[in-house]
Amino acid sequence: MALHVVDHPLVQHKLTLMRRKEASTNSFRRLVREVSAMMAYEVLRDVALHEVEVETPLERTAGHAIDGKKLVFISILRAGTGILDGMLEVVPSARVGHIGLYRDPKTLIAVEYYFKMPGDLHERDLIVVDPLLATGNSAIAAVERLREYGPKSIKFVCLLTCPEGVAAMTEAHPEVPIYTAAVDRELDDRGYILPGLGDVGDRIFGTK
């Protein structure tokens, strides 16, 4: 397992702005999108390229391009939508999948209620996005479900995680690299990351 902390100064600056409890719904949503777009550059650092021929204003030359259609961004609903929007700004040709999971308030276990994916997942590289890797239950369940399709690769992207979430994900899926902007201190007894961001879904959508 590889844990990648994206410590670029702009990412860290915007993450700090997101942490503020007085941040409005509009500004929080915008910051999630901006941070996610920046993180996409690191997440896609090793994406495959193929050679293409292009014509500049002066002559024809060789260039390189990615095959965005081979990438699938998979949003864990509902809060994953915020990260998805930012990453699609960077790779608008990527395919999109959705997994609906909710956390049972008593057991904290992830329960699936929706699953919709592009076809031929075995030919694609999957990037699973969810703002928080807290208990790890939702991420673990999502990756377990996706592995049934034998994709070429799976990566997991979150804004924040904690030692408990990293440990749980590593134990369940050691082959899946984790990309995050920060590893916070701990979980509280309700399964929330401290100091954290609060409920990211509520903050993105303005709900409580």
Phi, psi and chi 1 to 4 in degrees:
 res  aa     phi    psi   chi1   chi2   chi3   chi4
   1 MET       -  137.9 -167.1  -79.4  -59.5      -
   2 ALA  -118.4  124.7      -      -      -      -
   3 LEU  -100.7  119.7  174.6   64.8      -      -
   4 HIS  -111.7  113.9  -56.0  -90.2      -      -
   5 VAL   -97.8  116.5  177.8      -      -      -
   6 VAL   -83.1   97.8 -177.4      -      -      -
   7 ASP  -101.9   23.0   58.0   -1.6      -      -
   8 HIS   -56.4  138.3 -169.9  -75.8      -      -
   9 PRO   -54.3  -38.9  -28.4   35.3      -      -
  10 LEU   -67.2  -38.3  -76.1  174.3      -      -
  11 VAL   -63.1  -45.5  170.8      -      -      -
  12 GLN   -66.4  -37.7  -63.7  -55.9  -49.0      -
  13 HIS   -62.1  -47.8  168.0   74.2      -      -
  14 LYS   -71.3  -31.6  -69.0  177.7 -178.3  -66.9
  15 LEU   -62.5  -39.8  177.7   61.5      -      -
  16 THR   -63.1  -41.1  -61.8      -      -      -
  17 LEU   -62.8  -37.0  -64.1  178.4      -      -
  18 MET   -67.1  -32.0  -70.3  167.9   57.5      -
  19 ARG   -66.1  -26.7  -70.5 -171.6 -170.5  -87.5
  20 ARG   -63.1  127.4  -61.1 -176.7  -55.3  170.4
  21 LYS   -66.4  -21.6   66.5  179.1 -177.7  179.6
  22 GLU   -85.2   -1.2   65.2  -91.6   22.4      -
  23 ALA   -60.8  131.8      -      -      -      -
  24 SER   -72.7  163.9   67.8      -      -      -
  25 THR   -57.2  -43.6  -62.1      -      -      -
  26 ASN   -62.3  -47.7  179.3   49.1      -      -
  27 SER   -69.6  -37.4   64.8      -      -      -
  28 PHE   -63.7  -45.8 -172.0   87.0      -      -
  29 ARG   -60.7  -42.5 -175.3 -174.9  -61.5  137.7
  30 ARG   -65.6  -41.4  173.2  177.1   50.4   80.3
  31 LEU   -65.8  -39.5  -72.4  163.4      -      -
  32 VAL   -59.2  -44.6  170.1      -      -      -
  33 ARG   -64.1  -42.8 -173.6  172.2   63.9 -110.6
  34 GLU   -67.6  -45.3  -69.1  173.9   -6.8      -
  35 VAL   -63.5  -40.6  169.0      -      -      -
  36 SER   -63.8  -41.0  -58.7      -      -      -
  37 ALA   -62.9  -41.8      -      -      -      -
  38 MET   -65.1  -41.1  -67.7  176.5 -170.7      -
  39 MET   -65.4  -28.2  -69.9 -178.8   66.6      -
  40 ALA   -58.4  -33.0      -      -      -      -
  41 TYR   -62.4  -39.2  -70.1   96.6      -      -
  42 GLU   -76.2  -41.2 -173.7   64.0   29.6      -
  43 VAL   -61.0  -35.9  173.5      -      -      -
  44 LEU   -98.7   16.2  -60.8  173.6      -      -
  45 ARG   -57.6  -35.2  179.1  178.9  -68.3  -85.4
  46 ASP  -103.7   17.7   59.8   -5.8      -      -
  47 VAL   -65.8  144.3   70.2      -      -      -
  48 ALA   -70.4  144.1      -      -      -      -
  49 LEU  -116.1  152.8  -66.6  169.3      -      -
  50 HIS  -131.0  153.8   62.5  -88.2      -      -
  51 GLU   -80.1  138.2 -169.4  170.7  -72.4      -
  52 VAL  -133.3  156.5  -63.8      -      -      -
  53 GLU  -101.3  132.0 -169.2  176.0   74.2      -
  54 VAL  -130.8  156.8  -63.7      -      -      -
  55 GLU  -111.4  115.2 -173.2  166.7   -4.9      -
  56 THR   -82.1  175.3   77.7      -      -      -
  57 PRO   -60.9  -13.5  -27.7   36.9      -      -
  58 LEU  -111.7  -34.3  -58.8  175.9      -      -
  59 GLU  -168.2  172.2   63.7  179.9   33.3      -
  60 ARG   -86.1  144.6  -62.8 -169.8   71.0   80.9
  61 THR  -152.2  169.4 -173.3      -      -      -
  62 ALA   -93.5  141.5      -      -      -      -
  63 GLY  -136.1 -173.5      -      -      -      -
  64 HIS  -131.1  147.1  -65.8   88.9      -      -
  65 ALA  -145.5  154.3      -      -      -      -
  66 ILE   -94.9  158.5   66.5  170.0      -      -
  67 ASP   -99.1   90.1 -172.8   -8.3      -      -
  68 GLY   -60.7  -26.0      -      -      -      -
  69 LYS   -68.6  -17.3  -64.9  178.7 -179.2  178.8
  70 LYS   -86.2   -9.0  -66.9  -64.9 -175.9 -178.0
  71 LEU   -94.3  140.0  -76.0  173.3      -      -
  72 VAL  -127.8  119.3 -177.4      -      -      -
  73 PHE   -89.0  125.2  -65.7  132.9      -      -
  74 ILE  -115.9  114.7  -62.3  171.7      -      -
  75 SER   -92.2  127.2  170.5      -      -      -
  76 ILE   -84.9  112.7  -62.2  179.5      -      -
  77 LEU   -69.1  148.1  -60.9  174.0      -      -
  78 ARG  -100.9  -23.9   63.3 -179.6  169.6  147.9
  79 ALA   -68.9  -20.7      -      -      -      -
  80 GLY   -62.3  -18.5      -      -      -      -
  81 THR   -58.6  -35.2  -56.1      -      -      -
  82 GLY   -62.5  -43.9      -      -      -      -
  83 ILE   -69.4  -40.7  -64.1 -178.2      -      -
  84 LEU   -55.0  -45.6  174.1   64.8      -      -
  85 ASP   -58.9  -42.6  -70.3  -14.3      -      -
  86 GLY   -66.4  -41.5      -      -      -      -
  87 MET   -71.7  -32.0  -66.6 -155.1  161.4      -
  88 LEU   -68.9  -22.9  -76.2  173.5      -      -
  89 GLU   -66.5  -30.4  -70.9 -173.9    2.5      -
  90 VAL   -84.9  -41.0  178.6      -      -      -
  91 VAL  -127.6   77.3 -168.4      -      -      -
  92 PRO   -67.1  -16.8   21.8  -32.5      -      -
  93 SER   -85.9   -4.3   60.5      -      -      -
  94 ALA   -64.9  150.2      -      -      -      -
  95 ARG   -80.8  163.6  -61.1  -62.9 -172.3 -107.0
  96 VAL  -133.2  134.3  174.8      -      -      -
  97 GLY  -122.6  160.2      -      -      -      -
  98 HIS  -133.3  136.7  -66.7   90.4      -      -
  99 ILE  -122.9  123.9  -60.7 -179.8      -      -
 100 GLY   -95.4  117.7      -      -      -      -
 101 LEU  -133.4  139.6  -62.7  166.3      -      -
 102 TYR  -126.0  152.4   70.2   88.0      -      -
 103 ARG   -94.2  117.5 -174.1  172.1   62.3  172.7
 104 ASP   -58.8  123.1 -174.8  -74.4      -      -
 105 PRO   -64.5  -22.2   22.5  -32.8      -      -
 106 LYS   -90.8  -45.1  -66.1 -177.5  178.0  179.1
 107 THR   -96.0  -17.5   65.4      -      -      -
 108 LEU    65.0   11.3  -56.4 -176.3      -      -
 109 ILE   -80.0  141.7  -61.7  -62.2      -      -
 110 ALA   -78.4  132.9      -      -      -      -
 111 VAL  -118.5  125.2  179.9      -      -      -
 112 GLU   -82.8  135.9 -178.9 -176.8  -47.3      -
 113 TYR  -129.9   -7.4   64.9   88.9      -      -
 114 TYR  -154.4  141.5 -174.0   78.4      -      -
 115 PHE  -153.4  113.8 -171.8   85.0      -      -
 116 LYS  -142.1  119.3 -173.8   70.4  171.6  179.6
 117 MET  -131.2  155.9  -64.9  -67.8  144.1      -
 118 PRO   -65.2  163.3  -15.9   28.6      -      -
 119 GLY   -76.8  169.9      -      -      -      -
 120 ASP    55.6   46.8  -60.7  -35.8      -      -
 121 LEU   -61.7  -23.9  -74.1 -173.4      -      -
 122 HIS   -67.3  -14.8   65.1  -77.8      -      -
 123 GLU  -100.8    5.3  -61.9  178.5   -4.2      -
 124 ARG  -122.0  158.5  -55.6 -179.7 -170.8  -88.0
 125 ASP   -98.3  127.0  -64.3  -57.8      -      -
 126 LEU  -106.4  136.3  -47.7 -174.5      -      -
 127 ILE  -123.8  108.5  -61.7  173.1      -      -
 128 VAL   -89.6  130.0 -177.8      -      -      -
 129 VAL  -123.5  135.1  -59.7      -      -      -
 130 ASP  -157.1  134.3 -162.4   17.9      -      -
 131 PRO   -58.3  -35.4  -27.1   36.7      -      -
 132 LEU  -127.5  137.9  -57.0  178.0      -      -
 133 LEU  -111.1   92.6  178.1   60.6      -      -
 134 ALA  -100.5  -92.4      -      -      -      -
 135 THR   -68.4  -25.5   63.2      -      -      -
 136 GLY    90.1   -7.0      -      -      -      -
 137 ASN   -62.4  -43.2  -68.5  -27.3      -      -
 138 SER   -66.8  -46.2  -66.3      -      -      -
 139 ALA   -62.8  -43.2      -      -      -      -
 140 ILE   -61.9  -44.6  -70.3  167.3      -      -
 141 ALA   -64.7  -40.6      -      -      -      -
 142 ALA   -64.3  -47.3      -      -      -      -
 143 VAL   -65.1  -40.4  171.1      -      -      -
 144 GLU   -58.6  -43.0 -171.5   66.5   36.5      -
 145 ARG   -64.3  -43.1 -174.3   81.5  156.7   83.0
 146 LEU   -70.0  -31.4  -67.2  167.2      -      -
 147 ARG   -63.6  -21.7  -73.6  179.0   63.2 -173.5
 148 GLU   -60.0  -23.5  -62.5  174.0    7.3      -
 149 TYR   -95.3   -2.2  -65.5   83.3      -      -
 150 GLY    61.0   49.4      -      -      -      -
 151 PRO   -66.6  162.4   27.4  -35.9      -      -
 152 LYS   -62.7  -39.9  -68.3  172.1   61.5  178.5
 153 SER  -160.1  160.1   68.4      -      -      -
 154 ILE  -135.9  132.5  -57.6  176.8      -      -
 155 LYS  -123.7  154.1  -65.3  178.1  179.3  178.3
 156 PHE  -121.6  132.6 -178.7   79.9      -      -
 157 VAL  -124.5  131.2 -178.9      -      -      -
 158 CYS  -143.2  160.9   59.0      -      -      -
 159 LEU   -77.6  -41.0  -60.5  175.2      -      -
 160 LEU  -138.4  149.5  -76.3 -176.4      -      -
 161 THR  -143.4 -171.7 -174.5      -      -      -
 162 CYS  -150.3  166.1   57.9      -      -      -
 163 PRO   -56.7  -37.1  -28.0   36.2      -      -
 164 GLU   -65.0  -42.4  -65.1   91.4  -24.6      -
 165 GLY   -66.9  -42.6      -      -      -      -
 166 VAL   -61.8  -44.2  172.1      -      -      -
 167 ALA   -63.1  -42.9      -      -      -      -
 168 ALA   -65.2  -45.3      -      -      -      -
 169 MET   -65.9  -40.9 -172.8   68.1  162.7      -
 170 THR   -62.9  -41.2  -58.5      -      -      -
 171 GLU   -67.4  -41.0 -179.2  177.3   -3.4      -
 172 ALA   -77.8  -40.6      -      -      -      -
 173 HIS  -138.5   72.6  -58.4  -65.4      -      -
 174 PRO   -63.4  -17.7   21.9  -32.9      -      -
 175 GLU   -85.3   -6.1   77.6  -72.2   -5.4      -
 176 VAL   -98.2  114.6  175.4      -      -      -
 177 PRO   -71.5  145.9   22.9  -30.0      -      -
 178 ILE  -110.0  129.7  -59.9  167.7      -      -
 179 TYR  -115.5  128.8  -67.8   79.9      -      -
 180 THR  -148.4  160.9 -173.2      -      -      -
 181 ALA   -88.6  -20.6      -      -      -      -
 182 ALA  -165.4  151.1      -      -      -      -
 183 VAL  -111.0  106.7 -179.3      -      -      -
 184 ASP   -81.0  178.2  -85.1   10.3      -      -
 185 ARG   -66.3  -51.8 -173.1  178.4   71.1 -113.6
 186 GLU  -169.4  173.4   62.8 -176.9  -10.8      -
 187 LEU   -96.4  148.0  -70.8 -179.9      -      -
 188 ASP   -91.6 -176.8   66.2   11.1      -      -
 189 ASP   -73.4   -6.0   56.1    6.3      -      -
 190 ARG   -98.4   -1.5  -60.1  176.3  -60.0  161.9
 191 GLY    86.5   18.5      -      -      -      -
 192 TYR   -97.4  143.3  -77.9   89.8      -      -
 193 ILE   -75.8  136.8  -65.1  174.9      -      -
 194 LEU  -116.7  135.4  -61.7  176.0      -      -
 195 PRO   -73.4  -26.1   26.5  -34.8      -      -
 196 GLY    69.2 -163.7      -      -      -      -
 197 LEU  -125.7    1.2  -69.7  166.4      -      -
 198 GLY    80.5 -158.6      -      -      -      -
 199 ASP   -82.6  105.5 -171.1  -54.1      -      -
 200 VAL   -65.7  -38.4  174.3      -      -      -
 201 GLY   -59.2  -46.7      -      -      -      -
 202 ASP   -62.0  -38.0  -77.1  -14.8      -      -
 203 ARG   -74.6  -32.6  -61.7 -170.0   72.4 -171.2
 204 ILE   -71.3  -43.6  -71.2  174.3      -      -
 205 PHE   -99.4   -3.4  -61.9  109.7      -      -
 206 GLY    71.5   32.7      -      -      -      -
 207 THR  -114.1  168.5   56.1      -      -      -
 208 LYS  -139.9      -  -70.0 -175.2  179.0  179.5
